[in-house]
Amino acid sequence: MVSRNVGGRDRLLRTVLAVALAALAVARLRDGDRTTGLLASVAAVGFGINAVTCFCGLNALFGIDTTSDE
């Protein structure tokens, strides 16, 4: 099992970013801007997965652990 390294405010921020980027993706895709819509979708999924799993690969790579702020 992978250890958690995302918690507290970091997790909340990632959740908010995922929702905001998903809204941006929908808006851009509706306007026909497929490139921005796709990039925002990918970013939203990434931040969403980080928030749900409480794990971030970049945090692990750089030795960052925000679970202590819970």
PyMOL Python script that loads the backbone (N, CA, C, O; Angstrom):
from pymol import cmd

cmd.read_pdbstr("""\
ATOM      1  N   MET A   1       0.838  -1.185   0.000  1.00  0.00           N
ATOM      2  CA  MET A   1       0.000   0.000   0.000  1.00  0.00           C
ATOM      3  C   MET A   1       0.883   1.249   0.000  1.00  0.00           C
ATOM      4  O   MET A   1       1.911   1.296   0.676  1.00  0.00           O
ATOM      5  N   VAL A   2       0.475   2.234  -0.750  1.00  0.00           N
ATOM      6  CA  VAL A   2       1.202   3.497  -0.845  1.00  0.00           C
ATOM      7  C   VAL A   2       0.857   4.350   0.369  1.00  0.00           C
ATOM      8  O   VAL A   2      -0.310   4.456   0.747  1.00  0.00           O
ATOM      9  N   SER A   3       1.864   4.952   0.975  1.00  0.00           N
ATOM     10  CA  SER A   3       1.602   5.792   2.136  1.00  0.00           C
ATOM     11  C   SER A   3       1.025   7.140   1.704  1.00  0.00           C
ATOM     12  O   SER A   3       1.316   7.638   0.617  1.00  0.00           O
ATOM     13  N   ARG A   4       0.216   7.707   2.565  1.00  0.00           N
ATOM     14  CA  ARG A   4      -0.413   8.997   2.288  1.00  0.00           C
ATOM     15  C   ARG A   4       0.611  10.117   2.426  1.00  0.00           C
ATOM     16  O   ARG A   4       1.483  10.069   3.294  1.00  0.00           O
ATOM     17  N   ASN A   5       0.500  11.114   1.573  1.00  0.00           N
ATOM     18  CA  ASN A   5       1.340  12.297   1.710  1.00  0.00           C
ATOM     19  C   ASN A   5       0.581  13.582   1.387  1.00  0.00           C
ATOM     20  O   ASN A   5       1.184  14.647   1.257  1.00  0.00           O
ATOM     21  N   VAL A   6      -0.738  13.480   1.259  1.00  0.00           N
ATOM     22  CA  VAL A   6      -1.593  14.643   1.011  1.00  0.00           C
ATOM     23  C   VAL A   6      -2.671  14.659   2.087  1.00  0.00           C
ATOM     24  O   VAL A   6      -3.401  13.682   2.255  1.00  0.00           O
ATOM     25  N   GLY A   7      -2.767  15.746   2.801  1.00  0.00           N
ATOM     26  CA  GLY A   7      -3.786  15.827   3.836  1.00  0.00           C
ATOM     27  C   GLY A   7      -4.199  17.249   4.129  1.00  0.00           C
ATOM     28  O   GLY A   7      -3.601  18.201   3.628  1.00  0.00           O
ATOM     29  N   GLY A   8      -5.208  17.383   4.932  1.00  0.00           N
ATOM     30  CA  GLY A   8      -5.665  18.680   5.435  1.00  0.00           C
ATOM     31  C   GLY A   8      -5.976  19.696   4.368  1.00  0.00           C
ATOM     32  O   GLY A   8      -6.737  19.433   3.437  1.00  0.00           O
ATOM     33  N   ARG A   9      -5.375  20.867   4.515  1.00  0.00           N
ATOM     34  CA  ARG A   9      -5.626  21.975   3.586  1.00  0.00           C
ATOM     35  C   ARG A   9      -5.186  21.644   2.165  1.00  0.00           C
ATOM     36  O   ARG A   9      -5.817  22.072   1.198  1.00  0.00           O
ATOM     37  N   ASP A  10      -4.119  20.893   2.042  1.00  0.00           N
ATOM     38  CA  ASP A  10      -3.616  20.499   0.718  1.00  0.00           C
ATOM     39  C   ASP A  10      -4.684  19.675  -0.013  1.00  0.00           C
ATOM     40  O   ASP A  10      -4.925  19.882  -1.202  1.00  0.00           O
ATOM     41  N   ARG A  11      -5.310  18.762   0.689  1.00  0.00           N
ATOM     42  CA  ARG A  11      -6.351  17.922   0.090  1.00  0.00           C
ATOM     43  C   ARG A  11      -7.558  18.776  -0.308  1.00  0.00           C
ATOM     44  O   ARG A  11      -8.123  18.599  -1.387  1.00  0.00           O
ATOM     45  N   LEU A  12      -7.943  19.697   0.568  1.00  0.00           N
ATOM     46  CA  LEU A  12      -9.061  20.587   0.270  1.00  0.00           C
ATOM     47  C   LEU A  12      -8.759  21.451  -0.951  1.00  0.00           C
ATOM     48  O   LEU A  12      -9.614  21.623  -1.820  1.00  0.00           O
ATOM     49  N   LEU A  13      -7.546  21.994  -1.017  1.00  0.00           N
ATOM     50  CA  LEU A  13      -7.151  22.816  -2.158  1.00  0.00           C
ATOM     51  C   LEU A  13      -7.187  22.008  -3.454  1.00  0.00           C
ATOM     52  O   LEU A  13      -7.647  22.504  -4.482  1.00  0.00           O
ATOM     53  N   ARG A  14      -6.707  20.778  -3.408  1.00  0.00           N
ATOM     54  CA  ARG A  14      -6.730  19.933  -4.611  1.00  0.00           C
ATOM     55  C   ARG A  14      -8.163  19.625  -5.047  1.00  0.00           C
ATOM     56  O   ARG A  14      -8.448  19.548  -6.242  1.00  0.00           O
ATOM     57  N   THR A  15      -9.052  19.453  -4.090  1.00  0.00           N
ATOM     58  CA  THR A  15     -10.465  19.212  -4.408  1.00  0.00           C
ATOM     59  C   THR A  15     -11.080  20.431  -5.084  1.00  0.00           C
ATOM     60  O   THR A  15     -11.775  20.302  -6.092  1.00  0.00           O
ATOM     61  N   VAL A  16     -10.826  21.610  -4.532  1.00  0.00           N
ATOM     62  CA  VAL A  16     -11.351  22.852  -5.105  1.00  0.00           C
ATOM     63  C   VAL A  16     -10.792  23.065  -6.516  1.00  0.00           C
ATOM     64  O   VAL A  16     -11.524  23.445  -7.429  1.00  0.00           O
ATOM     65  N   LEU A  17      -9.503  22.819  -6.684  1.00  0.00           N
ATOM     66  CA  LEU A  17      -8.898  22.955  -8.014  1.00  0.00           C
ATOM     67  C   LEU A  17      -9.501  21.974  -9.008  1.00  0.00           C
ATOM     68  O   LEU A  17      -9.733  22.325 -10.165  1.00  0.00           O
ATOM     69  N   ALA A  18      -9.757  20.753  -8.568  1.00  0.00           N
ATOM     70  CA  ALA A  18     -10.352  19.749  -9.458  1.00  0.00           C
ATOM     71  C   ALA A  18     -11.731  20.194  -9.925  1.00  0.00           C
ATOM     72  O   ALA A  18     -12.060  20.065 -11.105  1.00  0.00           O
ATOM     73  N   VAL A  19     -12.533  20.713  -9.012  1.00  0.00           N
ATOM     74  CA  VAL A  19     -13.880  21.173  -9.378  1.00  0.00           C
ATOM     75  C   VAL A  19     -13.802  22.381 -10.308  1.00  0.00           C
ATOM     76  O   VAL A  19     -14.519  22.444 -11.307  1.00  0.00           O
ATOM     77  N   ALA A  20     -12.936  23.337  -9.983  1.00  0.00           N
ATOM     78  CA  ALA A  20     -12.798  24.539 -10.818  1.00  0.00           C
ATOM     79  C   ALA A  20     -12.296  24.189 -12.217  1.00  0.00           C
ATOM     80  O   ALA A  20     -12.793  24.721 -13.210  1.00  0.00           O
ATOM     81  N   LEU A  21     -11.317  23.300 -12.293  1.00  0.00           N
ATOM     82  CA  LEU A  21     -10.787  22.906 -13.605  1.00  0.00           C
ATOM     83  C   LEU A  21     -11.810  22.095 -14.398  1.00  0.00           C
ATOM     84  O   LEU A  21     -11.858  22.191 -15.624  1.00  0.00           O
ATOM     85  N   ALA A  22     -12.620  21.304 -13.715  1.00  0.00           N
ATOM     86  CA  ALA A  22     -13.678  20.560 -14.414  1.00  0.00           C
ATOM     87  C   ALA A  22     -14.698  21.537 -15.003  1.00  0.00           C
ATOM     88  O   ALA A  22     -15.149  21.354 -16.134  1.00  0.00           O
ATOM     89  N   ALA A  23     -15.060  22.567 -14.246  1.00  0.00           N
ATOM     90  CA  ALA A  23     -15.994  23.582 -14.749  1.00  0.00           C
ATOM     91  C   ALA A  23     -15.387  24.322 -15.940  1.00  0.00           C
ATOM     92  O   ALA A  23     -16.072  24.577 -16.930  1.00  0.00           O
ATOM     93  N   LEU A  24     -14.107  24.665 -15.843  1.00  0.00           N
ATOM     94  CA  LEU A  24     -13.420  25.315 -16.955  1.00  0.00           C
ATOM     95  C   LEU A  24     -13.398  24.410 -18.182  1.00  0.00           C
ATOM     96  O   LEU A  24     -13.610  24.871 -19.304  1.00  0.00           O
ATOM     97  N   ALA A  25     -13.142  23.128 -17.967  1.00  0.00           N
ATOM     98  CA  ALA A  25     -13.093  22.180 -19.081  1.00  0.00           C
ATOM     99  C   ALA A  25     -14.441  22.111 -19.801  1.00  0.00           C
ATOM    100  O   ALA A  25     -14.497  22.126 -21.030  1.00  0.00           O
ATOM    101  N   VAL A  26     -15.512  22.036 -19.033  1.00  0.00           N
ATOM    102  CA  VAL A  26     -16.847  21.977 -19.640  1.00  0.00           C
ATOM    103  C   VAL A  26     -17.122  23.253 -20.428  1.00  0.00           C
ATOM    104  O   VAL A  26     -17.621  23.198 -21.552  1.00  0.00           O
ATOM    105  N   ALA A  27     -16.799  24.389 -19.847  1.00  0.00           N
ATOM    106  CA  ALA A  27     -17.037  25.670 -20.532  1.00  0.00           C
ATOM    107  C   ALA A  27     -16.227  25.773 -21.819  1.00  0.00           C
ATOM    108  O   ALA A  27     -16.757  26.175 -22.855  1.00  0.00           O
ATOM    109  N   ARG A  28     -14.963  25.417 -21.763  1.00  0.00           N
ATOM    110  CA  ARG A  28     -14.104  25.492 -22.957  1.00  0.00           C
ATOM    111  C   ARG A  28     -14.561  24.516 -24.028  1.00  0.00           C
ATOM    112  O   ARG A  28     -14.563  24.851 -25.212  1.00  0.00           O
ATOM    113  N   LEU A  29     -14.949  23.304 -23.621  1.00  0.00           N
ATOM    114  CA  LEU A  29     -15.410  22.322 -24.601  1.00  0.00           C
ATOM    115  C   LEU A  29     -16.710  22.768 -25.252  1.00  0.00           C
ATOM    116  O   LEU A  29     -16.912  22.538 -26.445  1.00  0.00           O
ATOM    117  N   ARG A  30     -17.591  23.398 -24.492  1.00  0.00           N
ATOM    118  CA  ARG A  30     -18.836  23.916 -25.063  1.00  0.00           C
ATOM    119  C   ARG A  30     -18.572  25.022 -26.072  1.00  0.00           C
ATOM    120  O   ARG A  30     -19.299  25.162 -27.055  1.00  0.00           O
ATOM    121  N   ASP A  31     -17.525  25.811 -25.823  1.00  0.00           N
ATOM    122  CA  ASP A  31     -17.174  26.894 -26.742  1.00  0.00           C
ATOM    123  C   ASP A  31     -16.369  26.410 -27.941  1.00  0.00           C
ATOM    124  O   ASP A  31     -16.059  27.195 -28.838  1.00  0.00           O
ATOM    125  N   GLY A  32     -16.029  25.125 -27.963  1.00  0.00           N
ATOM    126  CA  GLY A  32     -15.288  24.571 -29.082  1.00  0.00           C
ATOM    127  C   GLY A  32     -13.780  24.632 -28.928  1.00  0.00           C
ATOM    128  O   GLY A  32     -13.054  24.281 -29.858  1.00  0.00           O
ATOM    129  N   ASP A  33     -13.296  25.066 -27.784  1.00  0.00           N
ATOM    130  CA  ASP A  33     -11.851  25.131 -27.529  1.00  0.00           C
ATOM    131  C   ASP A  33     -11.396  23.778 -26.975  1.00  0.00           C
ATOM    132  O   ASP A  33     -11.277  23.595 -25.764  1.00  0.00           O
ATOM    133  N   ARG A  34     -11.149  22.852 -27.874  1.00  0.00           N
ATOM    134  CA  ARG A  34     -10.860  21.479 -27.472  1.00  0.00           C
ATOM    135  C   ARG A  34      -9.517  21.336 -26.763  1.00  0.00           C
ATOM    136  O   ARG A  34      -9.398  20.526 -25.844  1.00  0.00           O
ATOM    137  N   THR A  35      -8.519  22.092 -27.160  1.00  0.00           N
ATOM    138  CA  THR A  35      -7.198  21.973 -26.541  1.00  0.00           C
ATOM    139  C   THR A  35      -7.243  22.369 -25.070  1.00  0.00           C
ATOM    140  O   THR A  35      -6.802  21.611 -24.207  1.00  0.00           O
ATOM    141  N   THR A  36      -7.774  23.549 -24.785  1.00  0.00           N
ATOM    142  CA  THR A  36      -7.871  24.004 -23.393  1.00  0.00           C
ATOM    143  C   THR A  36      -8.804  23.100 -22.598  1.00  0.00           C
ATOM    144  O   THR A  36      -8.529  22.786 -21.440  1.00  0.00           O
ATOM    145  N   GLY A  37      -9.894  22.687 -23.209  1.00  0.00           N
ATOM    146  CA  GLY A  37     -10.839  21.795 -22.536  1.00  0.00           C
ATOM    147  C   GLY A  37     -10.200  20.477 -22.149  1.00  0.00           C
ATOM    148  O   GLY A  37     -10.411  19.977 -21.044  1.00  0.00           O
ATOM    149  N   LEU A  38      -9.421  19.915 -23.055  1.00  0.00           N
ATOM    150  CA  LEU A  38      -8.754  18.645 -22.778  1.00  0.00           C
ATOM    151  C   LEU A  38      -7.694  18.802 -21.696  1.00  0.00           C
ATOM    152  O   LEU A  38      -7.604  17.972 -20.792  1.00  0.00           O
ATOM    153  N   LEU A  39      -6.894  19.854 -21.780  1.00  0.00           N
ATOM    154  CA  LEU A  39      -5.858  20.081 -20.765  1.00  0.00           C
ATOM    155  C   LEU A  39      -6.476  20.309 -19.380  1.00  0.00           C
ATOM    156  O   LEU A  39      -5.986  19.782 -18.382  1.00  0.00           O
ATOM    157  N   ALA A  40      -7.535  21.084 -19.327  1.00  0.00           N
ATOM    158  CA  ALA A  40      -8.211  21.324 -18.049  1.00  0.00           C
ATOM    159  C   ALA A  40      -8.831  20.036 -17.515  1.00  0.00           C
ATOM    160  O   ALA A  40      -8.843  19.813 -16.304  1.00  0.00           O
ATOM    161  N   SER A  41      -9.342  19.192 -18.401  1.00  0.00           N
ATOM    162  CA  SER A  41      -9.915  17.902 -17.981  1.00  0.00           C
ATOM    163  C   SER A  41      -8.853  16.997 -17.367  1.00  0.00           C
ATOM    164  O   SER A  41      -9.071  16.390 -16.319  1.00  0.00           O
ATOM    165  N   VAL A  42      -7.715  16.916 -18.024  1.00  0.00           N
ATOM    166  CA  VAL A  42      -6.621  16.084 -17.513  1.00  0.00           C
ATOM    167  C   VAL A  42      -6.152  16.578 -16.147  1.00  0.00           C
ATOM    168  O   VAL A  42      -5.933  15.785 -15.231  1.00  0.00           O
ATOM    169  N   ALA A  43      -6.001  17.888 -16.021  1.00  0.00           N
ATOM    170  CA  ALA A  43      -5.573  18.466 -14.741  1.00  0.00           C
ATOM    171  C   ALA A  43      -6.619  18.215 -13.658  1.00  0.00           C
ATOM    172  O   ALA A  43      -6.267  17.897 -12.522  1.00  0.00           O
ATOM    173  N   ALA A  44      -7.899  18.353 -13.997  1.00  0.00           N
ATOM    174  CA  ALA A  44      -8.976  18.112 -13.023  1.00  0.00           C
ATOM    175  C   ALA A  44      -8.958  16.672 -12.534  1.00  0.00           C
ATOM    176  O   ALA A  44      -9.119  16.417 -11.341  1.00  0.00           O
ATOM    177  N   VAL A  45      -8.762  15.735 -13.446  1.00  0.00           N
ATOM    178  CA  VAL A  45      -8.706  14.323 -13.053  1.00  0.00           C
ATOM    179  C   VAL A  45      -7.492  14.082 -12.162  1.00  0.00           C
ATOM    180  O   VAL A  45      -7.592  13.369 -11.163  1.00  0.00           O
ATOM    181  N   GLY A  46      -6.365  14.660 -12.508  1.00  0.00           N
ATOM    182  CA  GLY A  46      -5.157  14.491 -11.701  1.00  0.00           C
ATOM    183  C   GLY A  46      -5.328  15.003 -10.282  1.00  0.00           C
ATOM    184  O   GLY A  46      -5.017  14.298  -9.322  1.00  0.00           O
ATOM    185  N   PHE A  47      -5.825  16.233 -10.147  1.00  0.00           N
ATOM    186  CA  PHE A  47      -6.038  16.795  -8.818  1.00  0.00           C
ATOM    187  C   PHE A  47      -7.107  16.012  -8.056  1.00  0.00           C
ATOM    188  O   PHE A  47      -7.004  15.834  -6.843  1.00  0.00           O
ATOM    189  N   GLY A  48      -8.124  15.550  -8.766  1.00  0.00           N
ATOM    190  CA  GLY A  48      -9.172  14.758  -8.121  1.00  0.00           C
ATOM    191  C   GLY A  48      -8.634  13.443  -7.581  1.00  0.00           C
ATOM    192  O   GLY A  48      -8.961  13.047  -6.462  1.00  0.00           O
ATOM    193  N   ILE A  49      -7.813  12.769  -8.370  1.00  0.00           N
ATOM    194  CA  ILE A  49      -7.215  11.509  -7.910  1.00  0.00           C
ATOM    195  C   ILE A  49      -6.318  11.753  -6.703  1.00  0.00           C
ATOM    196  O   ILE A  49      -6.337  10.978  -5.747  1.00  0.00           O
ATOM    197  N   ASN A  50      -5.531  12.832  -6.742  1.00  0.00           N
ATOM    198  CA  ASN A  50      -4.678  13.181  -5.595  1.00  0.00           C
ATOM    199  C   ASN A  50      -5.516  13.378  -4.342  1.00  0.00           C
ATOM    200  O   ASN A  50      -5.155  12.887  -3.273  1.00  0.00           O
ATOM    201  N   ALA A  51      -6.625  14.089  -4.463  1.00  0.00           N
ATOM    202  CA  ALA A  51      -7.469  14.384  -3.306  1.00  0.00           C
ATOM    203  C   ALA A  51      -8.126  13.123  -2.759  1.00  0.00           C
ATOM    204  O   ALA A  51      -8.221  12.954  -1.544  1.00  0.00           O
ATOM    205  N   VAL A  52      -8.581  12.238  -3.641  1.00  0.00           N
ATOM    206  CA  VAL A  52      -9.278  11.026  -3.199  1.00  0.00           C
ATOM    207  C   VAL A  52      -8.312  10.009  -2.598  1.00  0.00           C
ATOM    208  O   VAL A  52      -8.611   9.407  -1.566  1.00  0.00           O
ATOM    209  N   THR A  53      -7.167   9.813  -3.229  1.00  0.00           N
ATOM    210  CA  THR A  53      -6.222   8.797  -2.754  1.00  0.00           C
ATOM    211  C   THR A  53      -5.286   9.306  -1.665  1.00  0.00           C
ATOM    212  O   THR A  53      -4.601   8.515  -1.016  1.00  0.00           O
ATOM    213  N   CYS A  54      -5.253  10.617  -1.462  1.00  0.00           N
ATOM    214  CA  CYS A  54      -4.347  11.254  -0.481  1.00  0.00           C
ATOM    215  C   CYS A  54      -2.884  10.957  -0.806  1.00  0.00           C
ATOM    216  O   CYS A  54      -2.051  10.873   0.096  1.00  0.00           O
ATOM    217  N   PHE A  55      -2.581  10.804  -2.062  1.00  0.00           N
ATOM    218  CA  PHE A  55      -1.210  10.547  -2.492  1.00  0.00           C
ATOM    219  C   PHE A  55      -0.892  11.394  -3.716  1.00  0.00           C
ATOM    220  O   PHE A  55      -1.714  11.519  -4.625  1.00  0.00           O
ATOM    221  N   CYS A  56       0.301  11.974  -3.736  1.00  0.00           N
ATOM    222  CA  CYS A  56       0.786  12.745  -4.879  1.00  0.00           C
ATOM    223  C   CYS A  56       2.201  12.274  -5.200  1.00  0.00           C
ATOM    224  O   CYS A  56       3.078  12.290  -4.336  1.00  0.00           O
ATOM    225  N   GLY A  57       2.413  11.867  -6.414  1.00  0.00           N
ATOM    226  CA  GLY A  57       3.719  11.397  -6.841  1.00  0.00           C
ATOM    227  C   GLY A  57       4.789  12.467  -6.746  1.00  0.00           C
ATOM    228  O   GLY A  57       5.924  12.176  -6.369  1.00  0.00           O
ATOM    229  N   LEU A  58       4.443  13.708  -7.084  1.00  0.00           N
ATOM    230  CA  LEU A  58       5.421  14.792  -6.983  1.00  0.00           C
ATOM    231  C   LEU A  58       5.781  15.065  -5.522  1.00  0.00           C
ATOM    232  O   LEU A  58       6.942  15.331  -5.210  1.00  0.00           O
ATOM    233  N   ASN A  59       4.798  15.001  -4.631  1.00  0.00           N
ATOM    234  CA  ASN A  59       5.102  15.149  -3.206  1.00  0.00           C
ATOM    235  C   ASN A  59       6.086  14.066  -2.771  1.00  0.00           C
ATOM    236  O   ASN A  59       7.043  14.346  -2.049  1.00  0.00           O
ATOM    237  N   ALA A  60       5.852  12.844  -3.205  1.00  0.00           N
ATOM    238  CA  ALA A  60       6.738  11.733  -2.844  1.00  0.00           C
ATOM    239  C   ALA A  60       8.138  11.957  -3.408  1.00  0.00           C
ATOM    240  O   ALA A  60       9.132  11.717  -2.723  1.00  0.00           O
ATOM    241  N   LEU A  61       8.216  12.411  -4.640  1.00  0.00           N
ATOM    242  CA  LEU A  61       9.504  12.650  -5.285  1.00  0.00           C
ATOM    243  C   LEU A  61      10.335  13.694  -4.540  1.00  0.00           C
ATOM    244  O   LEU A  61      11.549  13.553  -4.392  1.00  0.00           O
ATOM    245  N   PHE A  62       9.654  14.747  -4.075  1.00  0.00           N
ATOM    246  CA  PHE A  62      10.362  15.835  -3.390  1.00  0.00           C
ATOM    247  C   PHE A  62      10.360  15.699  -1.867  1.00  0.00           C
ATOM    248  O   PHE A  62      10.851  16.586  -1.169  1.00  0.00           O
ATOM    249  N   GLY A  63       9.815  14.604  -1.348  1.00  0.00           N
ATOM    250  CA  GLY A  63       9.829  14.377   0.094  1.00  0.00           C
ATOM    251  C   GLY A  63       8.875  15.264   0.874  1.00  0.00           C
ATOM    252  O   GLY A  63       9.121  15.561   2.043  1.00  0.00           O
ATOM    253  N   ILE A  64       7.796  15.689   0.245  1.00  0.00           N
ATOM    254  CA  ILE A  64       6.823  16.556   0.898  1.00  0.00           C
ATOM    255  C   ILE A  64       5.704  15.701   1.479  1.00  0.00           C
ATOM    256  O   ILE A  64       5.182  14.809   0.810  1.00  0.00           O
ATOM    257  N   ASP A  65       5.339  15.980   2.727  1.00  0.00           N
ATOM    258  CA  ASP A  65       4.252  15.265   3.394  1.00  0.00           C
ATOM    259  C   ASP A  65       3.382  16.284   4.107  1.00  0.00           C
ATOM    260  O   ASP A  65       3.818  16.894   5.083  1.00  0.00           O
ATOM    261  N   THR A  66       2.155  16.478   3.633  1.00  0.00           N
ATOM    262  CA  THR A  66       1.266  17.470   4.239  1.00  0.00           C
ATOM    263  C   THR A  66       0.216  16.829   5.132  1.00  0.00           C
ATOM    264  O   THR A  66      -0.751  17.489   5.513  1.00  0.00           O
ATOM    265  N   THR A  67       0.387  15.549   5.476  1.00  0.00           N
ATOM    266  CA  THR A  67      -0.588  14.902   6.346  1.00  0.00           C
ATOM    267  C   THR A  67      -0.470  15.368   7.790  1.00  0.00           C
ATOM    268  O   THR A  67      -1.391  15.151   8.577  1.00  0.00           O
ATOM    269  N   SER A  68       0.622  15.995   8.151  1.00  0.00           N
ATOM    270  CA  SER A  68       0.803  16.452   9.526  1.00  0.00           C
ATOM    271  C   SER A  68      -0.083  17.648   9.867  1.00  0.00           C
ATOM    272  O   SER A  68      -0.243  17.972  11.043  1.00  0.00           O
ATOM    273  N   ASP A  69      -0.668  18.318   8.852  1.00  0.00           N
ATOM    274  CA  ASP A  69      -1.524  19.476   9.132  1.00  0.00           C
ATOM    275  C   ASP A  69      -2.997  19.098   9.295  1.00  0.00           C
ATOM    276  O   ASP A  69      -3.859  19.976   9.268  1.00  0.00           O
ATOM    277  N   GLU A  70      -3.296  17.823   9.462  1.00  0.00           N
ATOM    278  CA  GLU A  70      -4.680  17.382   9.646  1.00  0.00           C
ATOM    279  C   GLU A  70      -5.147  17.620  11.044  1.00  0.00           C
ATOM    280  O   GLU A  70      -6.291  17.308  11.375  1.00  0.00           O
TER     281      GLU A  70
END
""", "prot")
cmd.dss("prot")
cmd.show_as("cartoon", "prot")
cmd.util.cbc("prot")
cmd.orient("prot")
